[in-house]
C-alpha cells in the first residue's frame, strides 16, 4: 500500500469527537469506502473496537452500520467468521460522489470551507514561525506526488496529506488532529474538483507558494496563501454543487435564489 494511502487510511479510524452522531459515522465510513481507503470485502473491526476508535457509543455505531447496509456499502455476516464487511458499489466513482455531494447544502459546504480555511491558515502561519527550512522535505514530496497522481482519489489523499503535514510543521498536535478530521470529512468531496487537470495544476502551484512563504518565515503571507488555497477549492466545489440536482438546492431552486438575494442585499448595504 502506498504511503499516502496508508496515512489517509489511518484518518478513517480517528475519533470523530463532538460530531459523534450517526450521520457523522455514516459519512466518515461511507466516504472512506468511496475513496477506496477501505477495500472491497475488507472486514471492519468488531463493533466494540470500532466504536472505541471512532469515539462513539456502540448504539451509535450499530445505527450507522445499519444505514451503511441500507446504502449497500456494508454487508453483515452472522456466525463463525462473521462481522461487517465493506461492499464497494458498482458504477463510476464520480457518479457516486456527485450523488453524495447532492446531500450537502451550499451553506454546509461554505461553513466547512470557513472552518478548513481558518485551521489551515493558522497552521501555515505557525509553520512559518516555528519550522526550519530543512524540515520542509515532506511538504515538497507531497506536492510532487500530487502533481504526478493519476486519479482523483489519490489526488485527494495527497491534498489532505499536504495540509496535515503543514500542521505538523507548525508543531501543533491539536491543529494536526483537527486537519486529520477535516480531511476525513472533506476528502471524498475534493475528489470532484481535483479531477480537473487545470485546477490540479493551480492547486500544486498554490501549495508550492505556501512552502516558499513558510521557508522564508513570511508568516502572514503563508497564512493568506494557505487560506486562498482552501477557498479556491471549496469555491469550485460550491459551484459544482449549484449545478448538481438534489433537494438541497441548485441555481434555480429556492436555496439558490436565497443565496443570490442575500448577496444582493449585502452589496446594497455597502453602498454609500
C-alpha positions, 0 to 999 in steps of 0.5 A, a space after each residue: 500500500 502506498 504511503 499516502 494511502 496508508 496515512 489517509 487510511 489511518 484518518 478513517 479510524 480517528 475519533 470523530 469527537 463532538 460530531 459523534 452522531 450517526 450521520 457523522 459515522 455514516 459519512 466518515 465510513 461511507 466516504 472512506 469506502 468511496 475513496 477506496 481507503 477501505 477495500 472491497 470485502 475488507 472486514 471492519 473491526 468488531 463493533 466494540 473496537 470500532 466504536 472505541 476508535 471512532 469515539 462513539 457509543 456502540 448504539 451509535 455505531 450499530 445505527 450507522 452500520 445499519 444505514 451503511 447496509 441500507 446504502 449497500 456499502 456494508 454487508 453483515 455476516 452472522 456466525 463463525 467468521 462473521 462481522 461487517 464487511 465493506 461492499 464497494 458499489 458498482 458504477 463510476 466513482 464520480 457518479 457516486 460522489 456527485 450523488 453524495 455531494 447532492 446531500 450537502 447544502 451550499 451553506 454546509 459546504 461554505 461553513 466547512 470551507 470557513 472552518 478548513 480555511 481558518 485551521 489551515 491558515 493558522 497552521 501555515 502561519 505557525 509553520 512559518 514561525 516555528 519550522 526550519 527550512 530543512 524540515 520542509 522535505 515532506 511538504 515538497 514530496 507531497 506536492 510532487 506526488 500530487 502533481 504526478 497522481 493519476 486519479 482523483 482519489 489519490 489526488 485527494 489523499 495527497 491534498 489532505 496529506 499536504 495540509 496535515 503535514 503543514 500542521 505538523 510543521 507548525 508543531 501543533 498536535 491539536 491543529 494536526 488532529 483537527 486537519 486529520 478530521 477535516 480531511 476525513 470529512 472533506 476528502 471524498 468531496 475534493 475528489 470532484 474538483 481535483 479531477 480537473 487537470 487545470 485546477 490540479 495544476 493551480 492547486 500544486 502551484 498554490 501549495 508550492 507558494 505556501 512552502 516558499 512563504 513558510 521557508 522564508 518565515 513570511 508568516 502572514 503571507 503563508 497564512 493568506 496563501 494557505 487560506 486562498 488555497 482552501 477557498 479556491 477549492 471549496 469555491 469550485 466545489 460550491 459551484 459544482 454543487 449549484 449545478 448538481 440536482 438534489 433537494 438541497 438546492 441548485 441555481 434555480 431552486 429556492 436555496 439558490 435564489 436565497 443565496 443570490 438575494 442575500 448577496 444582493 442585499 449585502 452589496 446594497 448595504 455597502 453602498 454609500 
